[in-house]
Amino acid sequence: MQMEAGLDTGPVLSRHPLAISADDDAGTLHDKLAALGGEAIVAALADVEAGRARPIPQPASGATYARKIDKSETRLDWTQSASALERAVRAFRPIPGAYALLQAEPVKIWRAGVRDAHGEPGAVLDAQEEVVIACGEKALAVSELQRAGGRRLSAGEFLRGHPLPAGVRFA
């Protein structure tokens, strides 16, 4: 885009949409955008130099400022839907990472999916090869997690060292 006095307000010289897949996270999206951005800037500069660039004004409304993510925003709220929590897990991976409290200790949630199960939000519904946790709507099936000071583990590995008894709750 061309530079103007405002923050990201100049006319756009090139647009390159990128589909976000269901397994993309902040890290994979960063890498895809970096590669696409490198290609796009080279093409845009060539168009400018050749006189082919056609700046398109950006709409005056609809833009928002994205403030820095606060650590408190990375804590999972089990009253939300499992779909929203699964997206939060992907959005905060690889950094800063989404987390929840288990018996007052922080546990990072690295990979999860949505399951059609129901219960009291935060309650563990099943703890076999995945840790299935009830949400406000459906359940979050956690497949990779990490205790503070530990390493990332599959749910199965985690459960072999830290079994979760019936009725335990994530907060």
C-alpha positions as CSV (number, residue, x, y, z in Angstrom):
1,M,0.0,0.0,0.0
2,Q,1.1,3.6,-0.4
3,M,2.1,5.5,2.7
4,E,-0.2,8.2,4.2
5,A,-0.1,10.1,7.5
6,G,-2.6,7.8,9.2
7,L,-2.0,4.3,10.4
8,D,-2.5,1.8,7.5
9,T,-4.7,4.2,5.6
10,G,-3.0,4.5,2.3
11,P,-4.3,3.2,-1.1
12,V,-3.7,-0.5,-1.7
13,L,-1.5,-1.5,-4.6
14,S,-2.0,-5.3,-4.4
15,R,-4.4,-7.8,-2.6
16,H,-3.7,-11.5,-2.2
17,P,-6.4,-13.4,-0.3
18,L,-5.3,-16.5,1.6
19,A,-7.7,-19.2,2.8
20,I,-7.3,-20.2,6.4
21,S,-7.6,-24.0,6.8
22,A,-9.1,-25.8,9.8
23,D,-5.7,-26.8,11.1
24,D,-3.9,-23.5,10.6
25,D,-2.7,-21.7,13.8
26,A,-1.0,-18.4,14.3
27,G,2.4,-20.0,13.5
28,T,1.4,-21.7,10.3
29,L,-0.5,-18.6,9.1
30,H,2.5,-16.4,9.9
31,D,4.7,-18.6,7.7
32,K,2.2,-18.7,4.8
33,L,1.7,-14.9,5.0
34,A,5.5,-14.3,5.1
35,A,6.0,-16.3,1.9
36,L,3.0,-14.7,0.2
37,G,4.1,-11.3,1.3
38,G,7.6,-11.8,-0.1
39,E,6.1,-12.7,-3.5
40,A,3.5,-9.9,-3.4
41,I,6.0,-7.1,-2.7
42,V,8.3,-8.1,-5.5
43,A,5.3,-8.1,-7.9
44,A,3.9,-4.8,-6.6
45,L,7.3,-3.1,-6.9
46,A,7.6,-4.3,-10.5
47,D,4.2,-3.0,-11.3
48,V,5.0,0.4,-9.7
49,E,8.3,0.6,-11.7
50,A,6.5,-0.3,-14.9
51,G,3.7,2.2,-14.3
52,R,1.1,-0.6,-14.1
53,A,0.2,-0.1,-10.4
54,R,-3.4,1.1,-9.8
55,P,-3.9,2.3,-6.2
56,I,-7.3,1.5,-4.8
57,P,-8.4,3.6,-1.8
58,Q,-9.2,1.7,1.4
59,P,-12.7,2.1,2.9
60,A,-12.8,4.8,5.6
61,S,-14.8,2.5,8.0
62,G,-14.3,-1.1,9.1
63,A,-10.6,-0.9,10.1
64,T,-9.8,-1.6,13.7
65,Y,-6.6,-1.3,15.8
66,A,-5.4,-4.6,17.2
67,R,-3.9,-4.0,20.6
68,K,-1.3,-6.3,22.2
69,I,-2.7,-9.5,23.6
70,D,-2.8,-9.6,27.4
71,K,-2.0,-12.9,29.1
72,S,-5.4,-12.9,30.8
73,E,-7.0,-13.2,27.3
74,T,-5.2,-16.6,26.8
75,R,-7.0,-18.3,29.7
76,L,-9.8,-20.5,28.4
77,D,-13.3,-19.7,29.6
78,W,-15.2,-23.0,29.7
79,T,-18.6,-21.2,29.5
80,Q,-17.8,-20.4,25.9
81,S,-18.6,-22.8,23.1
82,A,-16.1,-25.6,22.2
83,S,-15.8,-24.1,18.7
84,A,-14.7,-20.7,20.2
85,L,-12.2,-22.4,22.5
86,E,-10.8,-24.5,19.7
87,R,-10.2,-21.3,17.6
88,A,-8.6,-19.6,20.7
89,V,-6.2,-22.6,21.1
90,R,-5.2,-22.2,17.4
91,A,-5.0,-18.4,17.6
92,F,-2.6,-18.5,20.6
93,R,-0.4,-21.3,19.2
94,P,2.6,-21.3,19.2
95,I,2.8,-18.1,21.4
96,P,1.7,-17.2,23.9
97,G,-0.3,-20.4,24.2
98,A,-3.8,-20.9,25.6
99,Y,-4.1,-22.2,29.2
100,A,-6.5,-23.3,31.9
101,L,-6.2,-24.1,35.5
102,L,-6.2,-27.7,36.7
103,Q,-6.2,-28.0,40.5
104,A,-5.0,-24.3,40.7
105,E,-2.0,-25.1,38.4
106,P,-1.7,-23.6,34.9
107,V,-1.9,-26.1,32.0
108,K,-1.2,-25.1,28.4
109,I,-3.6,-26.5,25.9
110,W,-1.8,-26.9,22.6
111,R,-4.1,-29.0,20.4
112,A,-7.8,-29.6,20.6
113,G,-11.0,-30.4,18.7
114,V,-14.7,-30.1,19.1
115,R,-16.7,-33.1,20.3
116,D,-20.5,-33.6,20.5
117,A,-20.7,-34.1,24.3
118,H,-22.3,-32.1,27.1
119,G,-21.8,-31.4,30.8
120,E,-21.0,-28.8,33.4
121,P,-18.5,-26.3,31.8
122,G,-15.0,-27.2,32.9
123,A,-15.8,-30.7,34.0
124,V,-13.7,-33.6,32.5
125,L,-16.1,-35.9,30.7
126,D,-13.6,-38.4,29.5
127,A,-9.9,-38.9,30.0
128,Q,-8.6,-41.8,27.9
129,E,-6.6,-40.9,24.8
130,E,-8.0,-37.3,24.8
131,V,-9.1,-35.1,27.7
132,V,-12.7,-34.2,26.9
133,I,-13.8,-31.1,28.8
134,A,-17.4,-29.8,28.8
135,C,-17.9,-26.3,27.5
136,G,-20.9,-23.9,27.3
137,E,-21.8,-25.7,24.1
138,K,-20.4,-29.1,23.2
139,A,-17.0,-30.2,24.5
140,L,-13.3,-29.6,23.8
141,A,-11.2,-32.7,23.2
142,V,-7.7,-31.8,24.2
143,S,-5.1,-34.0,22.4
144,E,-1.9,-32.1,23.5
145,L,-1.1,-30.3,26.7
146,Q,1.7,-29.2,29.0
147,R,2.0,-28.7,32.8
148,A,4.0,-25.7,34.0
149,G,7.7,-26.5,33.8
150,G,7.0,-29.7,31.9
151,R,7.2,-30.6,28.2
152,R,4.4,-30.8,25.7
153,L,2.7,-34.2,25.8
154,S,0.0,-36.0,23.9
155,A,-3.1,-36.4,26.1
156,G,-2.3,-40.1,26.4
157,E,1.2,-39.5,27.7
158,F,-0.1,-36.7,30.1
159,L,-2.7,-39.0,31.5
160,R,-0.3,-41.9,32.1
161,G,1.7,-39.6,34.4
162,H,-1.2,-37.5,35.7
163,P,-4.5,-39.4,35.7
164,L,-7.6,-37.3,36.0
165,P,-10.2,-38.7,38.4
166,A,-13.9,-38.4,37.7
167,G,-15.3,-35.1,38.6
168,V,-12.1,-33.1,38.3
169,R,-12.6,-29.7,36.8
170,F,-10.6,-27.2,34.7
171,A,-11.1,-23.6,35.7
